[in-house]
Structures are given as structure tokens and as C-alpha cells.
């Protein structure tokens, strides 16, 4: 396992954990009335999409050799 693959593990694990909690939140939402389901379903959908996007961007940065984000600042 090379250095780039090791650095990809943490973002993927964090993404999986956050998505797990979002799925749990969706399960809890399923227990509320229909009107609230529609309103509350937007939150986990937006967070899940954002988390997947951020994870893909981080993996692209690692593949590009830019492991340290703080070097930009």
C-alpha cells in the first residue's frame, strides 16, 4: 500500500460514518407525519450529497500530490 492509498483511508472512513448517521436520521424521519418527512428529508439529502462531493474532491487532491491543504495558506 503506497502513501497515497493510506491518505485516502481517513476521508473515506469519515464519509462512511457520516452517511451512516444520515441514514439513521432518515429512519427516524420515517416515523414522523408526511408533511414533516418532505421538509426534513431535504437536510440529510443535502448533507449526504455534500459529504460525497467533499470526499471525492479530497481524493482528487491526494491523487494530485497535494496532501497538505494548509500549504496553500
ROMIRO-505309 format. One record per atom (N, C-alpha, C, O): residue number from 1; residue in three letters; atom name; x, y, z. Coordinates in steps of 0.1 Angstrom, whole numbers, plus 5000, padded with zeros to 4 digits. Example, Ala and Ser with C-alpha at 12.3 -4.5 7.8 and 13.67 -1.06 7.14 Angstrom:
<sites>
koldo: 1	drenza: ALA	marlum: N	xx: 5132	yy: 4943	zz: 5078
koldo: 1	drenza: ALA	marlum: CA	xx: 5123	yy: 4955	zz: 5078
koldo: 1	drenza: ALA	marlum: C	xx: 5132	yy: 4967	zz: 5078
koldo: 1	drenza: ALA	marlum: O	xx: 5142	yy: 4967	zz: 5085
koldo: 2	drenza: SER	marlum: N	xx: 5128	yy: 4978	zz: 5071
koldo: 2	drenza: SER	marlum: CA	xx: 5137	yy: 4989	zz: 5071
koldo: 2	drenza: SER	marlum: C	xx: 5129	yy: 5000	zz: 5079
koldo: 2	drenza: SER	marlum: O	xx: 5134	yy: 5011	zz: 5080
</sites>
This chain:
<sites>
koldo: 1	drenza: UNK	marlum: N	xx: 5009	yy: 4988	zz: 5000
koldo: 1	drenza: UNK	marlum: CA	xx: 5000	yy: 5000	zz: 5000
koldo: 1	drenza: UNK	marlum: C	xx: 5009	yy: 5012	zz: 5000
koldo: 1	drenza: UNK	marlum: O	xx: 5017	yy: 5014	zz: 5009
koldo: 2	drenza: UNK	marlum: N	xx: 5007	yy: 5021	zz: 4990
koldo: 2	drenza: UNK	marlum: CA	xx: 5016	yy: 5033	zz: 4989
koldo: 2	drenza: UNK	marlum: C	xx: 5010	yy: 5044	zz: 4998
koldo: 2	drenza: UNK	marlum: O	xx: 5000	yy: 5043	zz: 5004
koldo: 3	drenza: UNK	marlum: N	xx: 5018	yy: 5055	zz: 4998
koldo: 3	drenza: UNK	marlum: CA	xx: 5014	yy: 5066	zz: 5007
koldo: 3	drenza: UNK	marlum: C	xx: 5001	yy: 5073	zz: 5003
koldo: 3	drenza: UNK	marlum: O	xx: 4993	yy: 5077	zz: 5011
koldo: 4	drenza: UNK	marlum: N	xx: 4998	yy: 5073	zz: 4990
koldo: 4	drenza: UNK	marlum: CA	xx: 4986	yy: 5079	zz: 4985
koldo: 4	drenza: UNK	marlum: C	xx: 4974	yy: 5071	zz: 4990
koldo: 4	drenza: UNK	marlum: O	xx: 4963	yy: 5077	zz: 4994
koldo: 5	drenza: UNK	marlum: N	xx: 4975	yy: 5058	zz: 4989
koldo: 5	drenza: UNK	marlum: CA	xx: 4963	yy: 5050	zz: 4993
koldo: 5	drenza: UNK	marlum: C	xx: 4961	yy: 5051	zz: 5008
koldo: 5	drenza: UNK	marlum: O	xx: 4949	yy: 5051	zz: 5013
koldo: 6	drenza: UNK	marlum: N	xx: 4971	yy: 5052	zz: 5016
koldo: 6	drenza: UNK	marlum: CA	xx: 4970	yy: 5053	zz: 5031
koldo: 6	drenza: UNK	marlum: C	xx: 4963	yy: 5066	zz: 5034
koldo: 6	drenza: UNK	marlum: O	xx: 4955	yy: 5067	zz: 5044
koldo: 7	drenza: UNK	marlum: N	xx: 4966	yy: 5077	zz: 5027
koldo: 7	drenza: UNK	marlum: CA	xx: 4960	yy: 5090	zz: 5030
koldo: 7	drenza: UNK	marlum: C	xx: 4945	yy: 5091	zz: 5025
koldo: 7	drenza: UNK	marlum: O	xx: 4938	yy: 5100	zz: 5029
koldo: 8	drenza: UNK	marlum: N	xx: 4941	yy: 5081	zz: 5017
koldo: 8	drenza: UNK	marlum: CA	xx: 4927	yy: 5081	zz: 5012
koldo: 8	drenza: UNK	marlum: C	xx: 4918	yy: 5074	zz: 5022
koldo: 8	drenza: UNK	marlum: O	xx: 4905	yy: 5076	zz: 5022
koldo: 9	drenza: UNK	marlum: N	xx: 4923	yy: 5067	zz: 5031
koldo: 9	drenza: UNK	marlum: CA	xx: 4915	yy: 5059	zz: 5041
koldo: 9	drenza: UNK	marlum: C	xx: 4907	yy: 5068	zz: 5050
koldo: 9	drenza: UNK	marlum: O	xx: 4895	yy: 5065	zz: 5052
koldo: 10	drenza: UNK	marlum: N	xx: 4913	yy: 5078	zz: 5056
koldo: 10	drenza: UNK	marlum: CA	xx: 4906	yy: 5086	zz: 5066
koldo: 10	drenza: UNK	marlum: C	xx: 4894	yy: 5093	zz: 5060
koldo: 10	drenza: UNK	marlum: O	xx: 4884	yy: 5093	zz: 5066
koldo: 11	drenza: UNK	marlum: N	xx: 4895	yy: 5100	zz: 5048
koldo: 11	drenza: UNK	marlum: CA	xx: 4883	yy: 5107	zz: 5043
koldo: 11	drenza: UNK	marlum: C	xx: 4872	yy: 5097	zz: 5039
koldo: 11	drenza: UNK	marlum: O	xx: 4860	yy: 5100	zz: 5041
koldo: 12	drenza: UNK	marlum: N	xx: 4876	yy: 5085	zz: 5034
koldo: 12	drenza: UNK	marlum: CA	xx: 4865	yy: 5075	zz: 5031
koldo: 12	drenza: UNK	marlum: C	xx: 4859	yy: 5070	zz: 5044
koldo: 12	drenza: UNK	marlum: O	xx: 4846	yy: 5069	zz: 5044
koldo: 13	drenza: UNK	marlum: N	xx: 4866	yy: 5068	zz: 5054
koldo: 13	drenza: UNK	marlum: CA	xx: 4860	yy: 5063	zz: 5067
koldo: 13	drenza: UNK	marlum: C	xx: 4851	yy: 5073	zz: 5073
koldo: 13	drenza: UNK	marlum: O	xx: 4840	yy: 5070	zz: 5077
koldo: 14	drenza: UNK	marlum: N	xx: 4855	yy: 5086	zz: 5073
koldo: 14	drenza: UNK	marlum: CA	xx: 4847	yy: 5096	zz: 5079
koldo: 14	drenza: UNK	marlum: C	xx: 4834	yy: 5098	zz: 5070
koldo: 14	drenza: UNK	marlum: O	xx: 4824	yy: 5100	zz: 5076
koldo: 15	drenza: UNK	marlum: N	xx: 4836	yy: 5097	zz: 5057
koldo: 15	drenza: UNK	marlum: CA	xx: 4824	yy: 5098	zz: 5049
koldo: 15	drenza: UNK	marlum: C	xx: 4814	yy: 5087	zz: 5051
koldo: 15	drenza: UNK	marlum: O	xx: 4802	yy: 5089	zz: 5052
koldo: 16	drenza: UNK	marlum: N	xx: 4819	yy: 5075	zz: 5053
koldo: 16	drenza: UNK	marlum: CA	xx: 4810	yy: 5063	zz: 5056
koldo: 16	drenza: UNK	marlum: C	xx: 4803	yy: 5065	zz: 5069
koldo: 16	drenza: UNK	marlum: O	xx: 4791	yy: 5062	zz: 5071
koldo: 17	drenza: UNK	marlum: N	xx: 4810	yy: 5070	zz: 5079
koldo: 17	drenza: UNK	marlum: CA	xx: 4804	yy: 5072	zz: 5093
koldo: 17	drenza: UNK	marlum: C	xx: 4793	yy: 5083	zz: 5092
koldo: 17	drenza: UNK	marlum: O	xx: 4783	yy: 5081	zz: 5098
koldo: 18	drenza: UNK	marlum: N	xx: 4796	yy: 5094	zz: 5085
koldo: 18	drenza: UNK	marlum: CA	xx: 4786	yy: 5104	zz: 5084
koldo: 18	drenza: UNK	marlum: C	xx: 4774	yy: 5100	zz: 5076
koldo: 18	drenza: UNK	marlum: O	xx: 4763	yy: 5103	zz: 5080
koldo: 19	drenza: UNK	marlum: N	xx: 4776	yy: 5092	zz: 5066
koldo: 19	drenza: UNK	marlum: CA	xx: 4765	yy: 5087	zz: 5058
koldo: 19	drenza: UNK	marlum: C	xx: 4757	yy: 5077	zz: 5066
koldo: 19	drenza: UNK	marlum: O	xx: 4744	yy: 5077	zz: 5064
koldo: 20	drenza: UNK	marlum: N	xx: 4763	yy: 5069	zz: 5075
koldo: 20	drenza: UNK	marlum: CA	xx: 4756	yy: 5060	zz: 5084
koldo: 20	drenza: UNK	marlum: C	xx: 4747	yy: 5068	zz: 5093
koldo: 20	drenza: UNK	marlum: O	xx: 4735	yy: 5065	zz: 5094
koldo: 21	drenza: UNK	marlum: N	xx: 4751	yy: 5079	zz: 5099
koldo: 21	drenza: UNK	marlum: CA	xx: 4743	yy: 5087	zz: 5107
koldo: 21	drenza: UNK	marlum: C	xx: 4732	yy: 5094	zz: 5099
koldo: 21	drenza: UNK	marlum: O	xx: 4721	yy: 5096	zz: 5105
koldo: 22	drenza: UNK	marlum: N	xx: 4735	yy: 5098	zz: 5087
koldo: 22	drenza: UNK	marlum: CA	xx: 4724	yy: 5104	zz: 5079
koldo: 22	drenza: UNK	marlum: C	xx: 4713	yy: 5094	zz: 5076
koldo: 22	drenza: UNK	marlum: O	xx: 4701	yy: 5097	zz: 5075
koldo: 23	drenza: UNK	marlum: N	xx: 4717	yy: 5081	zz: 5073
koldo: 23	drenza: UNK	marlum: CA	xx: 4707	yy: 5071	zz: 5071
koldo: 23	drenza: UNK	marlum: C	xx: 4699	yy: 5068	zz: 5083
koldo: 23	drenza: UNK	marlum: O	xx: 4687	yy: 5066	zz: 5082
koldo: 24	drenza: UNK	marlum: N	xx: 4705	yy: 5068	zz: 5095
koldo: 24	drenza: UNK	marlum: CA	xx: 4698	yy: 5067	zz: 5108
koldo: 24	drenza: UNK	marlum: C	xx: 4688	yy: 5079	zz: 5109
koldo: 24	drenza: UNK	marlum: O	xx: 4677	yy: 5076	zz: 5113
koldo: 25	drenza: UNK	marlum: N	xx: 4692	yy: 5091	zz: 5106
koldo: 25	drenza: UNK	marlum: CA	xx: 4683	yy: 5102	zz: 5106
koldo: 25	drenza: UNK	marlum: C	xx: 4671	yy: 5100	zz: 5097
koldo: 25	drenza: UNK	marlum: O	xx: 4660	yy: 5104	zz: 5100
koldo: 26	drenza: UNK	marlum: N	xx: 4674	yy: 5095	zz: 5085
koldo: 26	drenza: UNK	marlum: CA	xx: 4663	yy: 5092	zz: 5076
koldo: 26	drenza: UNK	marlum: C	xx: 4653	yy: 5081	zz: 5082
koldo: 26	drenza: UNK	marlum: O	xx: 4641	yy: 5082	zz: 5080
koldo: 27	drenza: UNK	marlum: N	xx: 4658	yy: 5072	zz: 5089
koldo: 27	drenza: UNK	marlum: CA	xx: 4650	yy: 5062	zz: 5095
koldo: 27	drenza: UNK	marlum: C	xx: 4641	yy: 5069	zz: 5106
koldo: 27	drenza: UNK	marlum: O	xx: 4629	yy: 5065	zz: 5107
koldo: 28	drenza: UNK	marlum: N	xx: 4647	yy: 5078	zz: 5113
koldo: 28	drenza: UNK	marlum: CA	xx: 4639	yy: 5085	zz: 5124
koldo: 28	drenza: UNK	marlum: C	xx: 4628	yy: 5094	zz: 5117
koldo: 28	drenza: UNK	marlum: O	xx: 4617	yy: 5095	zz: 5122
koldo: 29	drenza: UNK	marlum: N	xx: 4632	yy: 5099	zz: 5105
koldo: 29	drenza: UNK	marlum: CA	xx: 4622	yy: 5108	zz: 5098
koldo: 29	drenza: UNK	marlum: C	xx: 4611	yy: 5099	zz: 5093
koldo: 29	drenza: UNK	marlum: O	xx: 4599	yy: 5104	zz: 5093
koldo: 30	drenza: UNK	marlum: N	xx: 4613	yy: 5087	zz: 5090
koldo: 30	drenza: UNK	marlum: CA	xx: 4602	yy: 5078	zz: 5085
koldo: 30	drenza: UNK	marlum: C	xx: 4591	yy: 5076	zz: 5096
koldo: 30	drenza: UNK	marlum: O	xx: 4580	yy: 5072	zz: 5092
koldo: 31	drenza: UNK	marlum: N	xx: 4594	yy: 5080	zz: 5108
koldo: 31	drenza: UNK	marlum: CA	xx: 4584	yy: 5078	zz: 5119
koldo: 31	drenza: UNK	marlum: C	xx: 4575	yy: 5090	zz: 5121
koldo: 31	drenza: UNK	marlum: O	xx: 4566	yy: 5090	zz: 5129
koldo: 32	drenza: UNK	marlum: N	xx: 4578	yy: 5101	zz: 5114
koldo: 32	drenza: UNK	marlum: CA	xx: 4570	yy: 5114	zz: 5115
koldo: 32	drenza: UNK	marlum: C	xx: 4560	yy: 5115	zz: 5104
koldo: 32	drenza: UNK	marlum: O	xx: 4560	yy: 5108	zz: 5094
koldo: 33	drenza: UNK	marlum: N	xx: 4550	yy: 5124	zz: 5106
koldo: 33	drenza: UNK	marlum: CA	xx: 4540	yy: 5126	zz: 5096
koldo: 33	drenza: UNK	marlum: C	xx: 4546	yy: 5130	zz: 5082
koldo: 33	drenza: UNK	marlum: O	xx: 4557	yy: 5135	zz: 5081
koldo: 34	drenza: UNK	marlum: N	xx: 4537	yy: 5129	zz: 5071
koldo: 34	drenza: UNK	marlum: CA	xx: 4542	yy: 5131	zz: 5058
koldo: 34	drenza: UNK	marlum: C	xx: 4547	yy: 5145	zz: 5055
koldo: 34	drenza: UNK	marlum: O	xx: 4557	yy: 5146	zz: 5048
koldo: 35	drenza: UNK	marlum: N	xx: 4541	yy: 5155	zz: 5060
koldo: 35	drenza: UNK	marlum: CA	xx: 4545	yy: 5169	zz: 5057
koldo: 35	drenza: UNK	marlum: C	xx: 4559	yy: 5171	zz: 5063
koldo: 35	drenza: UNK	marlum: O	xx: 4567	yy: 5177	zz: 5056
koldo: 36	drenza: UNK	marlum: N	xx: 4561	yy: 5166	zz: 5075
koldo: 36	drenza: UNK	marlum: CA	xx: 4575	yy: 5168	zz: 5081
koldo: 36	drenza: UNK	marlum: C	xx: 4585	yy: 5160	zz: 5073
koldo: 36	drenza: UNK	marlum: O	xx: 4597	yy: 5163	zz: 5073
koldo: 37	drenza: UNK	marlum: N	xx: 4581	yy: 5148	zz: 5068
koldo: 37	drenza: UNK	marlum: CA	xx: 4591	yy: 5140	zz: 5061
koldo: 37	drenza: UNK	marlum: C	xx: 4597	yy: 5147	zz: 5049
koldo: 37	drenza: UNK	marlum: O	xx: 4609	yy: 5147	zz: 5047
koldo: 38	drenza: UNK	marlum: N	xx: 4588	yy: 5154	zz: 5042
koldo: 38	drenza: UNK	marlum: CA	xx: 4593	yy: 5162	zz: 5030
koldo: 38	drenza: UNK	marlum: C	xx: 4603	yy: 5173	zz: 5034
koldo: 38	drenza: UNK	marlum: O	xx: 4613	yy: 5174	zz: 5028
koldo: 39	drenza: UNK	marlum: N	xx: 4599	yy: 5180	zz: 5044
koldo: 39	drenza: UNK	marlum: CA	xx: 4608	yy: 5191	zz: 5049
koldo: 39	drenza: UNK	marlum: C	xx: 4621	yy: 5186	zz: 5055
koldo: 39	drenza: UNK	marlum: O	xx: 4631	yy: 5191	zz: 5052
koldo: 40	drenza: UNK	marlum: N	xx: 4620	yy: 5175	zz: 5063
koldo: 40	drenza: UNK	marlum: CA	xx: 4632	yy: 5170	zz: 5070
koldo: 40	drenza: UNK	marlum: C	xx: 4641	yy: 5162	zz: 5060
koldo: 40	drenza: UNK	marlum: O	xx: 4652	yy: 5159	zz: 5064
koldo: 41	drenza: UNK	marlum: N	xx: 4635	yy: 5157	zz: 5050
koldo: 41	drenza: UNK	marlum: CA	xx: 4643	yy: 5148	zz: 5040
koldo: 41	drenza: UNK	marlum: C	xx: 4653	yy: 5156	zz: 5033
koldo: 41	drenza: UNK	marlum: O	xx: 4663	yy: 5151	zz: 5028
koldo: 42	drenza: UNK	marlum: N	xx: 4651	yy: 5169	zz: 5031
koldo: 42	drenza: UNK	marlum: CA	xx: 4660	yy: 5178	zz: 5024
koldo: 42	drenza: UNK	marlum: C	xx: 4673	yy: 5179	zz: 5031
koldo: 42	drenza: UNK	marlum: O	xx: 4684	yy: 5179	zz: 5025
koldo: 43	drenza: UNK	marlum: N	xx: 4673	yy: 5180	zz: 5044
koldo: 43	drenza: UNK	marlum: CA	xx: 4685	yy: 5181	zz: 5052
koldo: 43	drenza: UNK	marlum: C	xx: 4695	yy: 5170	zz: 5050
koldo: 43	drenza: UNK	marlum: O	xx: 4706	yy: 5172	zz: 5046
koldo: 44	drenza: UNK	marlum: N	xx: 4691	yy: 5157	zz: 5053
koldo: 44	drenza: UNK	marlum: CA	xx: 4701	yy: 5146	zz: 5051
koldo: 44	drenza: UNK	marlum: C	xx: 4705	yy: 5144	zz: 5036
koldo: 44	drenza: UNK	marlum: O	xx: 4716	yy: 5140	zz: 5033
koldo: 45	drenza: UNK	marlum: N	xx: 4696	yy: 5147	zz: 5027
koldo: 45	drenza: UNK	marlum: CA	xx: 4699	yy: 5146	zz: 5013
koldo: 45	drenza: UNK	marlum: C	xx: 4710	yy: 5156	zz: 5009
koldo: 45	drenza: UNK	marlum: O	xx: 4720	yy: 5152	zz: 5002
koldo: 46	drenza: UNK	marlum: N	xx: 4709	yy: 5168	zz: 5013
koldo: 46	drenza: UNK	marlum: CA	xx: 4719	yy: 5178	zz: 5010
koldo: 46	drenza: UNK	marlum: C	xx: 4732	yy: 5175	zz: 5017
koldo: 46	drenza: UNK	marlum: O	xx: 4742	yy: 5177	zz: 5011
koldo: 47	drenza: UNK	marlum: N	xx: 4731	yy: 5171	zz: 5030
koldo: 47	drenza: UNK	marlum: CA	xx: 4744	yy: 5168	zz: 5037
koldo: 47	drenza: UNK	marlum: C	xx: 4751	yy: 5156	zz: 5031
koldo: 47	drenza: UNK	marlum: O	xx: 4763	yy: 5156	zz: 5030
koldo: 48	drenza: UNK	marlum: N	xx: 4743	yy: 5146	zz: 5027
koldo: 48	drenza: UNK	marlum: CA	xx: 4749	yy: 5134	zz: 5021
koldo: 48	drenza: UNK	marlum: C	xx: 4756	yy: 5137	zz: 5008
koldo: 48	drenza: UNK	marlum: O	xx: 4767	yy: 5133	zz: 5005
koldo: 49	drenza: UNK	marlum: N	xx: 4749	yy: 5145	zz: 5000
koldo: 49	drenza: UNK	marlum: CA	xx: 4755	yy: 5149	zz: 4987
koldo: 49	drenza: UNK	marlum: C	xx: 4767	yy: 5157	zz: 4989
koldo: 49	drenza: UNK	marlum: O	xx: 4777	yy: 5155	zz: 4981
koldo: 50	drenza: UNK	marlum: N	xx: 4767	yy: 5167	zz: 4998
koldo: 50	drenza: UNK	marlum: CA	xx: 4779	yy: 5175	zz: 5001
koldo: 50	drenza: UNK	marlum: C	xx: 4790	yy: 5167	zz: 5006
koldo: 50	drenza: UNK	marlum: O	xx: 4802	yy: 5169	zz: 5002
koldo: 51	drenza: UNK	marlum: N	xx: 4787	yy: 5157	zz: 5015
koldo: 51	drenza: UNK	marlum: CA	xx: 4798	yy: 5149	zz: 5020
koldo: 51	drenza: UNK	marlum: C	xx: 4805	yy: 5140	zz: 5009
koldo: 51	drenza: UNK	marlum: O	xx: 4817	yy: 5139	zz: 5009
koldo: 52	drenza: UNK	marlum: N	xx: 4797	yy: 5135	zz: 5000
koldo: 52	drenza: UNK	marlum: CA	xx: 4803	yy: 5127	zz: 4990
koldo: 52	drenza: UNK	marlum: C	xx: 4811	yy: 5135	zz: 4980
koldo: 52	drenza: UNK	marlum: O	xx: 4822	yy: 5131	zz: 4976
koldo: 53	drenza: UNK	marlum: N	xx: 4806	yy: 5147	zz: 4977
koldo: 53	drenza: UNK	marlum: CA	xx: 4814	yy: 5157	zz: 4969
koldo: 53	drenza: UNK	marlum: C	xx: 4827	yy: 5160	zz: 4975
koldo: 53	drenza: UNK	marlum: O	xx: 4837	yy: 5160	zz: 4968
koldo: 54	drenza: UNK	marlum: N	xx: 4827	yy: 5164	zz: 4988
koldo: 54	drenza: UNK	marlum: CA	xx: 4839	yy: 5168	zz: 4995
koldo: 54	drenza: UNK	marlum: C	xx: 4849	yy: 5156	zz: 4996
koldo: 54	drenza: UNK	marlum: O	xx: 4861	yy: 5158	zz: 4994
koldo: 55	drenza: UNK	marlum: N	xx: 4844	yy: 5144	zz: 4998
koldo: 55	drenza: UNK	marlum: CA	xx: 4853	yy: 5132	zz: 4998
koldo: 55	drenza: UNK	marlum: C	xx: 4859	yy: 5130	zz: 4984
koldo: 55	drenza: UNK	marlum: O	xx: 4871	yy: 5127	zz: 4984
koldo: 56	drenza: UNK	marlum: N	xx: 4851	yy: 5131	zz: 4974
koldo: 56	drenza: UNK	marlum: CA	xx: 4857	yy: 5130	zz: 4960
koldo: 56	drenza: UNK	marlum: C	xx: 4868	yy: 5140	zz: 4957
koldo: 56	drenza: UNK	marlum: O	xx: 4878	yy: 5137	zz: 4951
koldo: 57	drenza: UNK	marlum: N	xx: 4865	yy: 5153	zz: 4961
koldo: 57	drenza: UNK	marlum: CA	xx: 4875	yy: 5163	zz: 4959
koldo: 57	drenza: UNK	marlum: C	xx: 4888	yy: 5161	zz: 4967
koldo: 57	drenza: UNK	marlum: O	xx: 4899	yy: 5163	zz: 4962
koldo: 58	drenza: UNK	marlum: N	xx: 4886	yy: 5156	zz: 4979
koldo: 58	drenza: UNK	marlum: CA	xx: 4898	yy: 5153	zz: 4988
koldo: 58	drenza: UNK	marlum: C	xx: 4906	yy: 5142	zz: 4981
koldo: 58	drenza: UNK	marlum: O	xx: 4919	yy: 5142	zz: 4981
koldo: 59	drenza: UNK	marlum: N	xx: 4900	yy: 5132	zz: 4976
koldo: 59	drenza: UNK	marlum: CA	xx: 4907	yy: 5121	zz: 4969
koldo: 59	drenza: UNK	marlum: C	xx: 4914	yy: 5126	zz: 4957
koldo: 59	drenza: UNK	marlum: O	xx: 4925	yy: 5121	zz: 4954
koldo: 60	drenza: UNK	marlum: N	xx: 4908	yy: 5135	zz: 4950
koldo: 60	drenza: UNK	marlum: CA	xx: 4915	yy: 5141	zz: 4938
koldo: 60	drenza: UNK	marlum: C	xx: 4927	yy: 5149	zz: 4942
koldo: 60	drenza: UNK	marlum: O	xx: 4937	yy: 5148	zz: 4935
koldo: 61	drenza: UNK	marlum: N	xx: 4926	yy: 5156	zz: 4953
koldo: 61	drenza: UNK	marlum: CA	xx: 4938	yy: 5163	zz: 4958
koldo: 61	drenza: UNK	marlum: C	xx: 4949	yy: 5154	zz: 4962
koldo: 61	drenza: UNK	marlum: O	xx: 4961	yy: 5156	zz: 4959
koldo: 62	drenza: UNK	marlum: N	xx: 4946	yy: 5143	zz: 4969
koldo: 62	drenza: UNK	marlum: CA	xx: 4956	yy: 5133	zz: 4973
koldo: 62	drenza: UNK	marlum: C	xx: 4962	yy: 5127	zz: 4961
koldo: 62	drenza: UNK	marlum: O	xx: 4974	yy: 5126	zz: 4960
koldo: 63	drenza: UNK	marlum: N	xx: 4954	yy: 5124	zz: 4951
koldo: 63	drenza: UNK	marlum: CA	xx: 4960	yy: 5118	zz: 4938
koldo: 63	drenza: UNK	marlum: C	xx: 4968	yy: 5128	zz: 4931
koldo: 63	drenza: UNK	marlum: O	xx: 4978	yy: 5124	zz: 4924
koldo: 64	drenza: UNK	marlum: N	xx: 4965	yy: 5141	zz: 4932
koldo: 64	drenza: UNK	marlum: CA	xx: 4973	yy: 5151	zz: 4925
koldo: 64	drenza: UNK	marlum: C	xx: 4986	yy: 5155	zz: 4933
koldo: 64	drenza: UNK	marlum: O	xx: 4994	yy: 5163	zz: 4928
koldo: 65	drenza: UNK	marlum: N	xx: 4988	yy: 5148	zz: 4944
koldo: 65	drenza: UNK	marlum: CA	xx: 5000	yy: 5151	zz: 4952
koldo: 65	drenza: UNK	marlum: C	xx: 4999	yy: 5162	zz: 4961
koldo: 65	drenza: UNK	marlum: O	xx: 5010	yy: 5167	zz: 4967
koldo: 66	drenza: UNK	marlum: N	xx: 4988	yy: 5167	zz: 4964
koldo: 66	drenza: UNK	marlum: CA	xx: 4986	yy: 5178	zz: 4973
koldo: 66	drenza: UNK	marlum: C	xx: 4980	yy: 5173	zz: 4986
koldo: 66	drenza: UNK	marlum: O	xx: 4968	yy: 5175	zz: 4988
koldo: 67	drenza: UNK	marlum: N	xx: 4988	yy: 5167	zz: 4994
koldo: 67	drenza: UNK	marlum: CA	xx: 4983	yy: 5161	zz: 5006
koldo: 67	drenza: UNK	marlum: C	xx: 4980	yy: 5171	zz: 5017
koldo: 67	drenza: UNK	marlum: O	xx: 4972	yy: 5169	zz: 5026
koldo: 68	drenza: UNK	marlum: N	xx: 4988	yy: 5182	zz: 5017
koldo: 68	drenza: UNK	marlum: CA	xx: 4987	yy: 5191	zz: 5028
koldo: 68	drenza: UNK	marlum: C	xx: 4979	yy: 5204	zz: 5023
koldo: 68	drenza: UNK	marlum: O	xx: 4985	yy: 5212	zz: 5015
koldo: 69	drenza: UNK	marlum: N	xx: 4967	yy: 5205	zz: 5027
koldo: 69	drenza: UNK	marlum: CA	xx: 4959	yy: 5216	zz: 5023
koldo: 69	drenza: UNK	marlum: C	xx: 4964	yy: 5230	zz: 5029
koldo: 69	drenza: UNK	marlum: O	xx: 4962	yy: 5240	zz: 5023
koldo: 70	drenza: UNK	marlum: N	xx: 4970	yy: 5229	zz: 5040
koldo: 70	drenza: UNK	marlum: CA	xx: 4975	yy: 5241	zz: 5047
koldo: 70	drenza: UNK	marlum: C	xx: 4986	yy: 5248	zz: 5039
koldo: 70	drenza: UNK	marlum: O	xx: 4989	yy: 5260	zz: 5042
koldo: 71	drenza: UNK	marlum: N	xx: 4992	yy: 5241	zz: 5030
koldo: 71	drenza: UNK	marlum: CA	xx: 5004	yy: 5247	zz: 5023
koldo: 71	drenza: UNK	marlum: C	xx: 4999	yy: 5259	zz: 5014
koldo: 71	drenza: UNK	marlum: O	xx: 5007	yy: 5267	zz: 5009
koldo: 72	drenza: UNK	marlum: N	xx: 4986	yy: 5259	zz: 5011
koldo: 72	drenza: UNK	marlum: CA	xx: 4980	yy: 5270	zz: 5002
koldo: 72	drenza: UNK	marlum: C	xx: 4979	yy: 5283	zz: 5010
koldo: 72	drenza: UNK	marlum: O	xx: 4979	yy: 5294	zz: 5004
koldo: 73	drenza: UNK	marlum: N	xx: 4979	yy: 5283	zz: 5023
koldo: 73	drenza: UNK	marlum: CA	xx: 4976	yy: 5295	zz: 5031
koldo: 73	drenza: UNK	marlum: C	xx: 4988	yy: 5300	zz: 5038
koldo: 73	drenza: UNK	marlum: O	xx: 4987	yy: 5310	zz: 5045
</sites>
